[in-house]
Amino acid sequence: MKKFLSIIALLAIISCNSSEVFSSNPDTLSMNPGYASDIFYSMSQGEVLNTPRAGWDMAFYTSAFSAGIIINEGSGVELYAYPNGDTSAWSSMDTTGLSSWTPLYNSPTDWEDGAFNRTSQGHPDYGWGVYNMITHSIVGDSLFVIKTEDGSFKKLWIVDKISVDNLYNIRFADLDGANQVDQSIDVKPFISKNFIYYSITNDELLDREPSESWDILFTKYIDLTPTSNGELVEYLVTGVTSNVGLHANKFTGVGPDFDDWISKPFDSLKNTIGYDWKSFDMQTFSWVVDDSIAFFVKDDNDDVYKLVFTYWQGSSTGVFAMNKSIVSSSSIQYDVISMNNLTIYPNPSVGYVNVKVANNDNFKGQVVLTDISGRMVYESEINGNHQINTSGFNTGMYFITVSNSQLKETSRLIVK
C-alpha cells in the first residue's frame, strides 16, 4: 500500500509538471533596428544575452588544440589572403588590385573553420599557419589584408600560436607599414567561452559571450544563398546559428501538430536552423515566415524542443516571434527507461504514440500497455514500428512493454 501511494504521489507531481513543461510557449524578441544586436538564447531559459554586434573584428577559438579564427562578417569585416608572397613579404606587401581579390568568410557550417582557416589544405596546414610537429605550435606562413569594422584596411600576420600556453601572437599595421602593433593574446582566461574577441581598431579584447549556458544565436552572418539560376553565392543573411556541438534537425512542409522529431537524425552544423524559413515578398514589401517549417533542438540536458517561427518584422525594429515547446524531456524521467532498445514518441502522447525498437524495423513480438495499477488497457501484435491510438485513454501515466523471445523492454508513457 505504501509503495502504491508513493507511485500516486509521483504521478501527481509529474502530471503537474508535464502540463506546464510541455505547453507551447510563444516568445517575442528583438535584435533592435538594423539587426544591430546579437541574441544568445537558451531553449530552457529564453533570452540569455542581448548584446551589440559591433566592437570587434576577429575572434580566436579558445581550445588549446584549435587554430580557428573568425571575423565579424556580420558587421562588414572582410578578409583577403595576400596572393603575392609569404610572411617574408611583410615589409614590401603590394596591394595593387586588392579590389579584385576574393574575400574569405567564415564557414557557414563549422565554427572552427573561420575565415583565416578557409585556405587550409588539411593537417598540418590550418590556413593561416602550419603545425610544428616538434614544438606543437602553429607557425604563421601567410599574410592577410583585413577590412576592419570601421572600413579601414590593415595588413595582418598571425605570427604564431604557442599551443602549450594557448597564446596567439599577431602583428598588424597600415598598408604602408605605419602604426605597426605587435600583440600577444592570452586565451586561457576565456577557456569557458567558445571565442575571445578582439578589436583591431581599439587594440582591445572583448569577452562578449554569456557566462550562462546558451543554445542558439540570432545574428548576421555569411551563408550560401541560391540565385535565380540556382547558383549558390556567399551573401550576408540574418538568421540563427547553433552553439558549438548543439544538435538540431529541420522538417519542411509539416503541420502545426507535427512532432515526429526522431524520424530524422540530428546534425551539429552551425547553420541547421539558418535563415531561409523567411522570405521577402516583393509584392507586399513585407517579410513572410513559412510556419510549415519546424526545427527540433536538443540541448545539453538532452531535452528536445520544437521551434517554429511565426513572425519577422524586418530591420526597422528587428522584432520577431516564434513558438517553442518541449517534446521530449530527460529531466522528467519517464521519457525512455531503456535507451538501448525501445523508443516511444511523442511522449507525452496527445492522440497517438509511436513504438520503435532500435535498429530493428522488422521486429516481431507483442506490445502491452498498462496503467499504474497494472491493469492492461491495450494489447497487440507488433510487426516493425507500431502506432497506438491513445485518444480514448484517460490522462495519466502508463507503461509500454514490448517483448518477444529475445527481448523485453518497458518504458513509461504520459498521456495528455
ABEGO torsion letter per residue (X at the ends): XAAAAAAAAAAAAAAAAAAAAABBBBBBBBAEBGGABBBBBBAAAEBABBBBABGBABBBBABAABABBBBBAAAGBBBBBBAAEBAAAAAABBABGAAABBBBBBBAABAABBAAAAABAEOABAGABBBBAAAGBBBBABBBBBBBAAGBBBBBBBABBBAAAGBBBBBBBBAAGBGBBBBBBBAAAAAABABBBBBAAAGBBBBABBABBBABBBBBBBBBBBBAAGBBBBBBBBBBBBBBGBBBBBBBGBBAABABAAABBBBABAAAAEAAABBBBAAAGBBBBBAABBBBBBBAAGBBBBBBBABBAEAAAGBBBBBBBBABBAABBAABABAAABBBOBOBBBGBBBBBBBGBAABBEBBBBBBAAGBBABBBBBBEBBBBBAAABBBEBBBBBBBBAABBBBBBBBBX
